[in-house]
Amino acid sequence: MKRVVIIAKGRVQRVGYRDEVEEIARELKITGFVENVKPYDVRIVAEGEDVNIDQFIEKIKIKKYPIDVESTEVDFEDFKAEFEYFEIKRGEWGEEIAERLDTAGKLLHRSVELGEESVGIGKKMLEKQDLMLEKQDETIGEIRGLREDLKAYMEERFNRIEREIEIIKAKIGMV
């Protein structure tokens, strides 16, 4: 069994990082807590099976918008069996609500950005589709022209062959 104290640095406050850490801890059956540390970091104290703690240390290095863990300071301590479960230690309720609103605002803004990018991509795809339809119409026109040319050529060849057959028949006295 291991105990670890981790300081996560980067964009880890006001972005939902503590919630993600709690989910990972629960998934790996780790006990302990996560809390914000002034001014910008997050402190994690975790206990669990050696292999689970090792996985936990790697999984909390999240780089998924809006979270961006730039670095972690990891210190191992003696296992104490101090915790029953993993929890988020929250600050004053007004600050916590503000953090949730900040996170929601960032995610909403990013959602709008992605929506605008999607619309731009959709417009480009429609433009390309229009060009492809124009090319398709040109190709169909070319194929029709080739088909007409081939038909005219074949009719001319058949007519010539029929005339030659008539000449051959006349010469051998079959007519």
Steps between C-alpha positions, in 0.01 A plus 500: 500500500617853419426854607582789270471877524479671162500867406353550152599821321364662187140578410354291782278738694158616378499243219344191664833329568408393855189321368711312245752401769219373722359287215844349431551428872164326526571297187832382647362446853727765649419687821602853597409848388558776248494871576590836348817661634551875469574655267467262201587139588315190613615271781416131499555252783434144390535152645454164336654191348846563351395427141185715534698795641745473208210506251336786689816713479502458122126543443475832687743666256197616304530707184138521389349844447458697719731302732873516431730343759844642423687316777459295815713486812475150647611410854452157652427463871437212736160339450263600783162347406359839592205525259176307442437642152621768259349845525525851367579748773308808408558859600247765592171438316500832312846430365398149398194628315715760325740224397215294356370802310849576368534142380156504341578831329828367358335184375212695348742737328701205364178336385408815306850511347470137392154568360635789293787281377250230405289748306814621318596144414144431384508803269832390350360152447195643322724711276705191413181303445378768256831478312474122494146521361620739229782259412252213504273689258801566274596131515146391416504740204832358382371142533186586302713662232728197482200268483354702211837503322536124549144440377562709187831323437346154543206585271741622235712182533194270482370684194839466331520129590149443362597676175816289473298182565260604220795556265652161591167327451457665160843387391449141600153499348293458810265785433 
